[in-house]
Amino acid sequence: MGDINRRITENFERTRAPAKNRVLSEADIRNCEQAIQVIKKKNRERLLILLLALGGSLTIGSVGYGLLGKLTPSQAFYNASMILSGMGPVDDLSNKIGAKIFASFFAIFSGAFFLIIFAFLVQSIFLSTIEARRLEEICPDYHK
């Protein structure tokens, strides 16, 4: 993306035309198309990372509750989902020491996970907005 931005900026600086009066050359349009593809790819990668992190956390929680809490797979998944969402545990684990310890650490992990995912989402939205505005500034008449 850096090379594409540099080339687009060099073309823009070379012409020094006001953005609204400037006509894009074929090279500018190709560069704009490449920049849009790079932005879309970054957004897909961010979404994939988010989904993998969520799936991994649900898997860890489900396996932990299933093995240590002796819960059925559906109960374990439900408990892990409720803890990750911040709603709290559903099943009583009062007579299972290992399950209580796991639930405590999983709850702490879930709180940190929630904050990290929230920050990741805000950062992704912020970066996408900045990239889109930068592209509009460099390629004012090119919308796709």
C-alpha positions as CSV (number, residue, x, y, z in Angstrom):
1,M,0.0,0.0,0.0
2,G,2.9,2.4,0.8
3,D,4.3,2.1,-2.8
4,I,0.9,2.7,-4.3
5,N,0.2,5.7,-2.0
6,R,3.7,7.1,-2.9
7,R,3.0,6.8,-6.6
8,I,-0.4,8.4,-6.4
9,T,0.9,11.2,-4.2
10,E,3.8,11.8,-6.6
11,N,1.4,12.0,-9.5
12,F,-0.8,14.4,-7.6
13,E,2.1,16.6,-6.5
14,R,3.5,16.7,-10.0
15,T,0.3,18.0,-11.5
16,R,-0.4,20.5,-8.6
17,A,-3.9,20.8,-9.9
18,P,-6.7,21.5,-7.5
19,A,-8.4,18.2,-6.6
20,K,-11.8,19.1,-8.0
21,N,-10.5,20.3,-11.4
22,R,-8.0,17.5,-11.9
23,V,-8.6,14.7,-14.5
24,L,-7.2,11.3,-13.6
25,S,-4.9,9.6,-16.0
26,E,-5.1,5.9,-16.7
27,A,-2.1,5.3,-14.4
28,D,-3.9,7.2,-11.6
29,I,-7.0,5.1,-12.1
30,R,-5.0,1.9,-12.0
31,N,-3.3,3.1,-8.8
32,C,-6.7,4.0,-7.3
33,E,-8.1,0.6,-8.2
34,Q,-5.0,-1.1,-6.6
35,A,-5.4,1.0,-3.5
36,I,-9.1,0.1,-3.1
37,Q,-8.2,-3.6,-3.5
38,V,-5.5,-3.3,-0.8
39,I,-8.0,-1.6,1.6
40,K,-10.6,-4.3,0.9
41,K,-8.0,-7.0,1.6
42,K,-7.0,-5.4,4.9
43,N,-10.6,-5.3,6.0
44,R,-11.2,-8.9,5.1
45,E,-8.0,-9.9,7.1
46,R,-9.2,-7.9,10.1
47,L,-12.5,-9.6,10.0
48,L,-10.9,-13.0,9.7
49,I,-8.6,-12.3,12.7
50,L,-11.7,-11.2,14.7
51,L,-13.7,-14.3,13.9
52,L,-10.7,-16.7,14.5
53,A,-10.1,-15.1,17.9
54,L,-13.8,-15.4,18.8
55,G,-14.0,-19.0,17.6
56,G,-10.8,-19.9,19.5
57,S,-12.1,-18.4,22.7
58,L,-15.4,-20.2,22.4
59,T,-13.5,-23.5,21.8
60,I,-11.3,-23.0,24.8
61,G,-14.3,-22.2,27.0
62,S,-16.4,-25.1,25.7
63,V,-13.7,-27.7,26.1
64,G,-12.8,-26.4,29.6
65,Y,-16.4,-26.4,30.8
66,G,-17.0,-29.8,29.1
67,L,-13.9,-31.5,30.6
68,L,-13.7,-29.9,34.0
69,G,-17.4,-29.1,34.7
70,K,-18.6,-32.4,33.2
71,L,-21.2,-30.5,31.1
72,T,-22.7,-31.7,27.9
73,P,-21.2,-30.0,24.7
74,S,-24.3,-27.8,24.3
75,Q,-24.2,-26.7,28.0
76,A,-20.5,-26.1,27.8
77,F,-20.9,-24.0,24.7
78,Y,-23.8,-22.1,26.2
79,N,-21.7,-21.4,29.4
80,A,-18.7,-20.2,27.4
81,S,-20.9,-18.0,25.2
82,M,-22.5,-16.4,28.3
83,I,-19.2,-15.8,30.0
84,L,-17.6,-14.3,26.8
85,S,-20.6,-12.0,26.3
86,G,-20.4,-10.8,29.9
87,M,-23.7,-12.2,31.0
88,G,-22.2,-14.6,33.6
89,P,-22.3,-18.3,34.2
90,V,-25.4,-20.4,33.7
91,D,-24.7,-23.8,35.3
92,D,-23.9,-24.4,38.9
93,L,-20.3,-25.6,39.4
94,S,-20.4,-25.6,43.2
95,N,-19.1,-29.1,43.8
96,K,-16.3,-29.1,41.2
97,I,-13.1,-27.4,42.3
98,G,-11.3,-27.7,38.9
99,A,-14.3,-26.3,37.1
100,K,-14.5,-23.3,39.5
101,I,-10.8,-22.5,39.0
102,F,-11.2,-22.8,35.2
103,A,-14.4,-20.6,35.3
104,S,-12.5,-18.0,37.3
105,F,-9.6,-17.8,34.9
106,F,-11.9,-17.9,31.9
107,A,-14.0,-15.0,33.3
108,I,-10.8,-12.9,33.7
109,F,-9.7,-13.9,30.2
110,S,-13.2,-13.0,28.8
111,G,-13.0,-9.5,30.4
112,A,-9.6,-8.8,28.8
113,F,-10.8,-10.4,25.5
114,F,-13.8,-8.1,25.4
115,L,-11.6,-5.0,25.8
116,I,-9.1,-6.2,23.2
117,I,-11.8,-7.0,20.7
118,F,-13.5,-3.7,21.3
119,A,-10.2,-1.9,20.8
120,F,-9.5,-3.9,17.6
121,L,-12.9,-3.0,16.2
122,V,-12.5,0.7,16.9
123,Q,-9.0,0.7,15.4
124,S,-10.2,-1.1,12.3
125,I,-13.1,1.3,11.8
126,F,-10.8,4.3,12.4
127,L,-8.1,3.0,10.0
128,S,-10.6,2.2,7.3
129,T,-12.1,5.7,7.6
130,I,-8.7,7.3,7.3
131,E,-7.7,5.1,4.3
132,A,-11.0,5.9,2.6
133,R,-10.6,9.7,3.2
134,R,-7.0,9.6,2.0
135,L,-8.1,7.8,-1.2
136,E,-10.9,10.3,-1.8
137,E,-8.3,13.1,-1.4
138,I,-5.9,11.6,-3.9
139,C,-8.6,10.2,-6.3
140,P,-11.4,12.7,-5.9
141,D,-13.5,11.7,-8.9
142,Y,-12.9,7.9,-8.7
143,H,-15.6,6.1,-6.7
144,K,-16.1,2.4,-6.7
